[in-house]
Amino acid sequence: MKEAAGAAAPTAADRDKVQDAIKNDTAIPEDTKSGVSVTLENGKIVLKGSVKSDTDKTMILDKARTSLGSDNKIDDQLKVEGSSDTNKPESSKPDSSQ
C-alpha cells in the first residue's frame, strides 16, 4: 500500500535533515538545542525535550517545518519549562483607559 503523492511518511534521512537544520541554526541557543531530541516514530518526526521559552519552541518547530516542507509530518512533544517569559501577570487588568 502506497501513500498519496506528497504524503509519504518521513524517513531516517528526513529525521537527519531536521536534526542537522536545528543543530546548525545559529539563532537557536545552544542550551535549547541540547535539550531537544529528534526521532522517527510511527511515521512522524517527533520533537521531544524541554525548552526555556515559547520563543525557543517556536524557533525549533519553524526550523523543523521548513526543513521538511510539511507541518503534518511533525509530532510536537516539546515542553516549555516554567513559562515565565509571558510578562502578563494574571492578576493585572487589561489597560482599557486609552
Number of C-alpha atoms within 10 A of each C-alpha: 3 7 8 7 6 7 11 11 15 17 14 12 10 18 22 15 15 24 22 14 17 24 18 12 14 9 10 17 13 13 10 19 19 12 13 21 14 19 18 20 14 10 13 18 27 19 24 16 18 19 24 17 18 17 13 18 22 13 18 27 20 14 19 28 16 13 17 19 10 12 14 12 19 20 19 17 13 20 17 16 12 10 12 12 10 9 7 10 8 7 6 7 8 8 6 5 4 3
